[in-house]
């Protein structure tokens, strides 16, 4: 222990004795470790940290793989059959998310809520903070009119009043008795800010897929075993019920189901910062090798005094470990700032569930410690090996000649620079294709004008608006009042706001056509109002727009998009043709409008049908108001809210957004990937340039005598300059060649993130290669300029 303490004190003196070296090494390590810790904090918080539920590793999601349902929902009868027939689950429960209008207070408010089945809270092992949970009979009918409040809603809206239990609150048109308050730790689904929970009423339709189903595996049962059993149950139900034919049952861990959409991007970013850490290690190893070559006399003296090689290796490793631990400490500070920045990015621009809870915990601290130690060992091991193996006689001789190093050491330093350049080019290529893809995505024509348009959401749950005529009446009044607000140019109504990933589609029957066997005609349906196309600047190519006369009781009419016209009526005029969704109600086509990228800018145009809300056969309660303003559309939200309350004081409006914000959010994921990978690639480029500069500068310092001799024998300054630059350029070109091969392999992992650009885009690869070579040439310029100014007499006299 005494020897180790002595080595530790000696290492600290060495680091203090070389403040410039220590600062550069620690800063380099801090950047590499800080970037890795930032991304690991995100990966840990979203992918690795267990969900905040008891024994969350046994929680799974179950859903039907049916063409008529979206991928993560099931019908109530299927859920009931799964619950009765399975032997793999301790409990199985279902829920759906709904919005409710909280009325009766100073102002109405729209709340996010859950409707749950009987075993929901038992499955999650959640107990109320106050009061009780639902009783079985309240679940049996779903008409118990009881409600649970979240702790946040209880505190913010009801002042944490314990006397609220047993009293009523009004949702929509109904009164509900508060029976309990959920604990503050209850967060389901993660990050959704659920305010209220109600019992879920039964639903007898197998064609109505609206439930999310979760289950807890029995002790000792694996996910694969449960999947095998549920597959058999699904096959049995498919044979028993025609509605279940052609579908299966799929299981996935609950945690994966919440973050599966973001997993690939996070893992790619984690791989990118791994490359950055390797560049950091190579850079620090080069610094340590340069420092070791200047300490050959010291090593020779210690060897002459009896120091063994193991003792010397330990000494150099302790120095590199101390530098790495210092870099890790500063890297943790960088990561703390980086995590806060990413949380803002994730919550404001990209709604990742649970992003607000990303932070530093024991796992992150352990990662920093392990990464720091590993980095110190990796960066210091080879320099320690070379330094401790120096020849005693050569060391004492070289002390009189200045800096030097073995041939193997020099080659290894060159190889490290080549590796840095190659790794930097891989990151630059990945960032390049992502940035190009994102640029092309921002240039996509969405099919409409998004500038100066405000959207606000309505939830028409009141019994007063259960009929099409009553809905039309209130919106006629609202549109009239909104049109009088200064700054308003036009306004319209829509069910699904463009660029918001609407996946709803319905099967079609087209009049006067014969369907082929197994042929399925379908289109997306959207409910809009008169003036919708004009408000958003969607061009009308044939026929007419909806009008006020297309009302309840009038002949049913629709407008279709060009994609539908091309698919079902190629080389024909579709105006006057009729379609139906149920072979009972027939709609006549009165207009054809331009294609809108309803599913986002990355999507292609699909057949789409527009139905007037004045004739809405779906009675859809969720509608949005679109208002085109002359400027600053968000400033209209307050006046619009007051206009709505002047018509119905119990009707809330919520979620004010501009279409520009919606468009921006629709490309948040590629923006995030391009931004972060671009930052890491820039850091990699900087580190590679610093590494190359260090190697070339050290090479010049080692060969000062040779350069002075060359110039004394007649070499011109420009020839010396070219010699030094050629040394740096050679290393850069070798690294670039290797990096291009690595890039061609690595960027294939980005294929799913790219838009209209290939993963091995030649133009991008050429551009980033030229950029890298230009930066490395710049890094060689300063040492080359210094070499060209060497005074031959001074250099020879010094030697």
ZILIN-V733492 format. One record per backbone hydrogen bond with DSSP energy under -0.5 kcal/mol. NH is the residue of the N-H (numbers start at 0). CO is the residue of the C=O. Records with the same first field share a line. If there is no record, write none. Layout:
NH->CO ; CO
This chain:
4->0
5->1
6->2
7->3
8->4
9->5
10->6
11->7
12->8
13->9
14->10
15->11
16->12
17->13
18->15
21->17
22->18
23->19
24->20
25->21
26->22
27->23
28->24
29->25
30->26
31->27
32->28
33->29
34->30
35->31
36->32
37->33
38->34
39->35
40->36
41->37
42->38
43->39
44->40
45->41
46->42
47->42
48->43
52->50
53->123
55->52
57->54
58->55
59->214
60->251
61->212
62->249
63->72
64->247
65->63
68->65
72->69
73->210
78->74
79->75
80->76
81->77
82->78
83->79
84->80
85->81
89->215
90->215
92->213
94->211
95->114
97->112
99->110
101->99 ; 108
102->100 ; 169
107->648
108->101
110->99 ; 108
112->97
113->195
114->95
115->197
116->93
119->116
122->118
123->119
124->120
125->120
128->180
129->180
131->178
137->134
138->134
139->135
140->136
141->137
143->137
146->176
147->196
148->179
149->194
153->149
154->150
155->151
156->152
157->152 ; 153
158->154
159->153
160->157
161->159
163->160
164->161
165->177
166->163
168->175
169->102
170->168 ; 173
171->100
173->170
175->168
176->144
177->166
178->146 ; 176
179->146
180->129
181->148
182->126
185->182
191->188
194->111
195->111
196->147
197->113
199->115
200->198
207->204
208->206
209->73 ; 207
210->73
211->94
212->61 ; 210
213->92
214->59
215->90
216->57 ; 214
217->87
220->217
225->221
226->222
227->223
228->224
229->225
230->226
231->227
232->228
233->229
234->230
235->231
236->232
237->233
238->234
239->235
240->236
243->240
244->241
246->243
247->64
249->62
251->60
253->58
256->252
257->253
258->254
259->255
261->258
262->258
263->259
265->261
266->262
267->263
268->264
269->265
270->266
271->267
272->268
273->269
274->270
275->271
276->272
277->273
278->274
279->275
280->276
281->277
282->278
283->279
284->280
285->281
286->282
287->283
288->284
289->285
290->286
291->287
292->288
293->289 ; 290
294->291
295->292
298->294
299->295
300->296
301->297
302->298
303->299
304->300
305->302
306->301
311->307
312->308
313->309
314->310
315->311
316->312
317->313
318->314
319->315
320->316
321->317
322->318
323->319
324->320
325->321
326->322
327->323
328->324
329->325
330->326
331->327
332->328
333->329
334->330
335->331
336->332
337->333
338->334
339->335
340->336
341->337
342->338
343->339
344->340
345->341
346->342
347->343
348->344
349->344 ; 345
351->345 ; 349
352->350
354->351
356->353
357->354
360->358
364->360
365->361
366->362
367->363
368->364
369->365
370->366
371->367
372->368
373->369
374->370
375->371
376->372
377->373
378->374
379->375
380->376
381->377
383->379
384->380
385->381
386->382
387->383
388->384
389->386
394->390
395->391
396->392
397->393
398->394
399->396
400->397
401->397
403->292
409->405
410->406
411->407
412->408
413->409
414->410
415->411
416->412
417->413
418->414
419->415
420->416
421->417
422->418
423->419
424->420
425->421
426->422
427->423
428->424
429->425
430->426
431->427
432->428
433->429
434->430
435->431
436->432
437->433
438->434
439->435
440->436
441->437
442->438
443->440
445->443
448->535
449->447
452->449
453->626
454->656
455->624
456->653
457->622
458->651
459->620
460->458
464->461
465->462
470->466
471->467
472->468
473->469
474->470
475->471
476->472
477->473
478->474
479->475
480->476
481->477
482->478
483->479 ; 480
484->481
487->484
488->627
489->627
491->625
493->623
494->526
496->494
499->496 ; 597
500->597
501->597
502->500
505->522
507->520
508->579
510->508 ; 577
512->509
514->512
518->515
520->518
522->505
523->606
524->503
525->608
527->525 ; 610
528->492
531->528
534->530
535->531
536->532 ; 533
537->532
538->536
540->538 ; 591
541->591
543->589
549->546
550->548
553->550
557->587
558->609
559->590
560->607
561->592
564->560
565->561
566->562
567->563
568->564
571->568
573->571
575->588
576->573
578->586
579->508
580->584
585->583
586->578
587->555
588->576
589->557
590->557
591->541
592->559
593->538
596->445
597->595
599->596
602->599
608->523
609->558
610->525
611->556
612->527
614->611
615->612
622->457 ; 620
623->493
624->455
625->491 ; 623
626->453
627->489
628->451 ; 626
629->486
634->631
635->632
636->633
638->634
639->635
640->636
641->637
642->638
643->639
644->640
645->641
646->642 ; 643
647->643
650->647
651->649
653->456
656->454
658->452
659->449
661->657
662->658
663->659
664->660
665->661
666->662 ; 663
667->664
670->666
671->667
672->668
673->669
674->670
675->671
676->672
677->673
678->674
679->675
680->676
681->677
682->678
683->679
684->680
685->681
686->682
687->683
688->684
689->685
690->686
691->687
692->688
693->689
694->690
695->691
696->692
697->693
698->694
699->695
700->696
701->697
702->698
703->700
706->702
707->703
708->704
709->705
710->706
711->707
712->708
713->710
714->709
719->715
720->716
721->717
722->718
723->719
724->720
725->721
726->722
727->723
728->724
729->725
730->726
731->727
732->728
733->729
734->730
735->731
736->732
737->733
738->734
739->735
740->736
741->737
742->738
743->739
744->740
745->741
746->742
747->744
748->745
749->746
750->747
752->749
753->749 ; 750
760->757
764->760
765->761
766->762
767->763
768->764
769->765
770->766
771->767
772->768
773->769
774->770
775->771
776->772
777->773
778->774
779->775
780->776
781->777
782->778
783->779
784->780
785->781
786->782
787->783
788->784 ; 785
789->786
791->789
794->790
795->791
796->792
797->793
798->794
